[in-house]
Amino acid sequence: MSSVSEGGFPSSSVPSITPVPRRTTLLTGDGVRIEAVYTPCTAGSGGAGGGAPEGPAVVLAHGFTGSADRPALLRAAAVFAQRAAVITFSFRGHGRSGGRSTVGDREVLDLAAAVAWARSLGHRRIVTVGFSMGGSVVLRHAALYTAPESGESAEEEFAPGATERVGPRTGAHKRRAEAQPFIGAAHTDAVVAVSAPARWYYRGTAPMRRLHWVVTRPAGRLVGRYGFRTRIHQQDWDPVPLSPVEAVPLIGVPLLIVHGDRDPYFPVDHPRMLAGAAGDGSELWLEHGMGHAENAADEALLTRIADWTESA
């Protein structure tokens, strides 16, 4: 999305040494157009492989009412880009993306499209980092999209459709979604969930009660559209998607759960519930004095998370 310049500026044939973000539009498995931005690693060829196409990439998933162009997400992207390439995108119903927000349900398809794009660009290792609603999405995505097993091709991964198989996982069986095949490898290699809820329909805090009013009431959806620039779907979940706490036992890659002890939306029983369900395959950071999601994550915390994504 380029803007028209005012007046004439002299052009130069000297290439810029600063990596230039690349914008595109992705098409999800259910046909929604999603705006996405690719930022190369700012460390360049001198970084730890991040500047090379086959180096790592981090996909950032914003919270409800956020977008790829919000300052908090841009700040996070700048920190992660010091170590790896970064992909940001706007969930459906947010920013310049199409569709309407389902508040964490079909947004898994949006994230899958962004991860598949990262792999199509040559990145072999992908880490997904989600904030708040985006945190719940990265957890469900990691449970639903698994790396191809020996003998499988990338095209055999599946994208969640209108219905997900809900039931216990037994033996070596993986939870799969009943939907059309998703062309391209959309699995992640590590997951970070920041300020994520553990369960659906939580109304235990005043901010969450206000959020439910915005999502469930016609007047609230008008406030969401014109006050927060977020277009919200009017239909209820049917069926109810896999909850974050049900998803984490199914995640077979390194998992980091980050939560503030002053989060006004979700108290600390949420991250503790997630960590308990995930077991030994997870790491929990309870951050003293931290509030909620990307707006509360300062540069020091983001740097620590970026360090974790390198070592996980």
N, C-alpha and C positions, 0 to 999 in steps of 0.2 A: 504494500500500500504506500505508494510514493506521493508526495505532495508536489504541487506545481511551484517552481521557484519564481521569485519576484525579481525581474531584471535579468541581465545577462552576466554570467560569471565565466571567467576564462577557464577552459578545461586544461587538464594536464595528462600527459601520457605516462607519468611516473606512477607505478602501482602503489597503493596504500599499504603500509606495513601493519595497519590495524585490521583485524579480522572483521568482515562485514556480515551482519546478520542476513539471513536469507528467508524470505517469507514465501509461504505456499498455502494451498488449500488442500486438505486431505478429505477423502471420502470414506466414511465409516462403513462398517458392515451392514448397517441398516439404511444407508443412503443419505446421511446427514453430512453437510459440508462443514469442515472444521478449520479455522485459521490456525496456522502453526508457524513458528519462527525457529530457525536453526542458527545458533551462534557457535562458530568454531572456537576451539580452545585458544585462549589468549596467550598461553605459554608458547604457542607455535611449535616448531620442530624441536625446540630446546626443552619442551616439557617431557613428562614421563609417558610418552606415546600418545598424549591427548591430541596433539596437532595432526597426527597422521589419520587417514580415513579409517584404518583398522583399529584405532585407539578407542578408549572408553567414551561413552556418552551418558549424560544424565538427563532424564526426562522429568520435568517439574509439572506437578498437577496442583493448580490453585484451589482455594476454598470457594465456597458459595458466595456469589456476587463479585468474584474476582474476574480477572482476564489476563491475557498475555501481556497487555500494555500497562497494567497497574504498577505503581512504583515499588510496592513491596516485592512483587514477583521479579521485576527487573533487577532489584537489588540482590535477590537470591541468585538469579541467573549470573550476575556479574561475579559473584563469589565462586560459584561452581565452575564457571568458564576458565578460572585460573588453573584448573586441573584437568578438565575434560571438555569435550564439546557439549553443548546444552541445547535441548529442545524444549521450548515452552509452547503452550497452545491454550486456546480458550475452549472450555467445555461448551457443549451445545446450550443454546439459550444465553450465552455470555459473549460479550465483546462483539466481534464481527462474525462469529460462528452462526450457523443456521440452527434450526430446530428450537426446541424448548427444553428447559432443564427438567430432569426427572429427579433431581436432588440426590444423585449417587447411584441410581439404578443403571440406566443404559449408558451412563458416562463411562462405564468400563469399555465400551466400544470406541469411544473417543481416545482413551488412553492407548488401547491396542493399536489404533491407527498410527498414533505418534511413535510408539515403540517400533512398529513395523517399518515406518519411514526411516528411523534411525538405523535399523539394520540394513535397509536398502541402500543407505549411503555408505555402507562398508564397515560400520562399527560392530565389533564382535562382542563387546561386553556392554550391557545396558543396565543402569540403575534407575529405578523409579523412586521419586521423592514426592510425597503428597502432603498437603496441608488441609486439616479439617475435613471437609467433604472430600477433597482430593486424597486425604489420608485413608478414608474408608474405601475409596476407589482403587488405590494402589494395592490395598490388602486383598480385595476381592479379585482384582486382575491377576495378582500373583498366584492365587489359588486356582483360578479358572484356566489360565494360560500356562502350560508347562512346556519345558524344553522337549523337542522331539526325542523319543527313545531310539535306541539302536535299531536301524532298519526303517525308521519313519523319515519322511521328508518334512521340510518346513511347511509345505502346503497342507499337511495333515493336522495342523493346529485348528482349533475351532473358535469361533466368535460367539459370545452369548447372544441369543436371540430373545424372542418374547418369553420363552420359558426356560428356566434352569432346573436341572435335576436336583432336587433337594432330598438328601438322605444321608445316612452314615457312610463314611469311607471305610472300606474293609480291605484288608490285605494290601495288594499292590495296585488296586483299582484307583484310578484318578477320577475326580469330579470333572465331567465334561458338560458342555452346554448343547442343548438341542437346537441347532441353528445351521446356517449355511457355512461352508468352509471359509476361513479367512486366508487369503493368499498372502503368504509372507510370514516370517517368524516373528511373533508378537509377544514372546515370553520375555521376562526380565531375569537378571542374574543376581540382583540384590534389591531390597526394598527398605525404604525409610518412610514411616508414617508419623507425621508431626501433628499433635493436637487432634487426633482422630477419635471419633466415638467408638465405643465397643458394641453398642446395641442401638436398634432403631427406636423411633418414637419417644426418645427421652425428652421429658418436659420438666426436669427437676430444677432448672435454673430459669431466672427471668428472661435472659437472652434467648434461651431455647423456646420458651413459651411464645415470645414475640416472633421468632422464626417460624414456628408452626402456624401462627396466624397469617404470616405473609404467604406461606406455601398453600394453606388449605382454604383460605377465604377469598372470594372474588375481589373484595376490596383490598386485601393483602397482596394479591397478585398484581393489582394495578400499582400499588406502592412499589412492588418489586420491579415492575417494568419501567416505570417512569422515575422512581426515586433511586433505584439501585441498578438500572439498566440491565435487568435480568428477566428474561422471558421464561415463565414457569408453566409447566404442563398442568392442565387442570384435572387430569385423571389420576385416581389413586393407583398405587402399585398393585398389579395383578399379574402374576403372583408376587408376594413379597420376596425381594431378592435375598440371597445369602447374606447374613449379617457379618460385620467384621469379626466378631468373636467366634463365629462358626467358620470363617475363612482361614484364620491364622493357623489352625492345626494342619491345614492342607498345603501350607507354603513350604516348599522344599529348598529355599534359597536363604541366605543370610537376611535377617530381619532386625531393624532397629526401630524402636518405639520411643518417641521423644514427646514429653508433655510438661507443661508448666504447672507449678503448684498453686498458681493464682489464675488459672484459666477460668474465665467467667462463664463459659459455655458447658464444659465437661469437667467435673471434678476428678480427682486422681484415682477414683475407683475404676474409671474407664481404662486408663493405660495399664493398671495392675491386672484388670480382668483380661486384657489382651495378652499381656506377658504371661499370665498364668496359663491361658489356653494354648499359647505357642510353645511353652516349655523351654527346653534347653536350646532350641533353635533361634532364640531371640535375645535381644539385649534391650534393657529399659533404662532410659535417662529421665529422671525427674528433675526438672530445672527450677532452681529456687528463684522466686520472684518473676517468673515468666508468665505472660498472659496467653493469648490465643493465636495460633497459626502463624502465617507468614508475616503479619503485621507486627508480631511480638518477637520474632526471631531476629536477634541482632547479628551483626557481622561476625562476632566471636563465635556464637553458636553455629551459624551457618558454616564457618570455617572448620569447626570440629566435625560437623556432619560430613562435609566434603572430605576431610581426612579419613573418616570412617568408610566412606564409599570407595576410597582407594585401597584400603586394607582389607575390606570385607571379603 
